[in-house]
Amino acid sequence: MTKAEIVAEIANKTGIEKVAVQATVEAFMDIVKGSLVDGENVYLRGFGSFTIKKRAQKTGRNISKNTTIIIPAHNIPAFKPAKSFVSEVKKNVK
């Protein structure tokens, strides 16, 4: 499902105009991104958590040049679904 499909679905279910729904979805994504950039996790009860995972420095290899490179420590965004979310998805296996 794409962002446009999500906007259309929300607009159909709520009766709100697509433009307003689009702005709301964009604002939500901007807030989540901004919070993660600032080092804050986002918790949505019953849905899941957007968190930051820290990756340690490690040694990698450039296969084409046969050299070793150092990959510096960095943060990556992660999503962990809520237990109720996971159990609902597991029930609907087709």
Backbone hydrogen bonds, N-H to C=O, Kabsch-Sander energy under -0.5 kcal/mol:
donor,donor_aa,acceptor,acceptor_aa,energy
6,I,2,T,-2.2
7,V,3,K,-2.6
8,A,4,A,-2.3
9,E,5,E,-2.4
10,I,6,I,-2.6
11,A,7,V,-2.5
12,N,8,A,-2.3
13,K,9,E,-2.3
14,T,10,I,-2.4
15,G,11,A,-2.1
21,V,17,E,-2.1
22,Q,18,K,-3.0
23,A,19,V,-2.1
24,T,20,A,-2.0
25,V,21,V,-2.8
26,E,22,Q,-2.5
27,A,23,A,-2.3
28,F,24,T,-2.5
29,M,25,V,-2.3
30,D,26,E,-2.4
31,I,27,A,-2.4
32,V,28,F,-2.4
33,K,29,M,-2.6
34,G,30,D,-2.7
35,S,31,I,-2.4
36,L,32,V,-2.2
37,V,33,K,-2.5
38,D,34,G,-2.0
39,G,36,L,-1.2
40,E,35,S,-3.0
42,V,50,F,-2.6
44,L,48,G,-2.8
45,R,43,Y,-0.6
47,F,44,L,-2.5
48,G,44,L,-2.3
49,S,80,K,-2.6
50,F,42,V,-2.9
51,T,49,S,-0.6
51,T,78,A,-2.7
53,K,76,I,-3.1
55,R,53,K,-0.5
55,R,74,H,-3.7
58,K,71,I,-2.3
60,G,69,I,-3.3
62,N,67,T,-3.0
63,I,61,R,-0.9
66,N,62,N,-1.5
67,T,62,N,-1.5
69,I,60,G,-2.7
71,I,58,K,-3.3
71,I,69,I,-0.6
74,H,55,R,-1.7
76,I,53,K,-2.6
78,A,51,T,-2.7
80,K,49,S,-2.7
82,A,47,F,-2.0
86,V,82,A,-2.4
87,S,83,K,-2.7
88,E,84,S,-1.9
89,V,85,F,-2.0
90,K,86,V,-2.5
91,K,87,S,-1.8
92,N,88,E,-1.1
93,V,90,K,-0.8
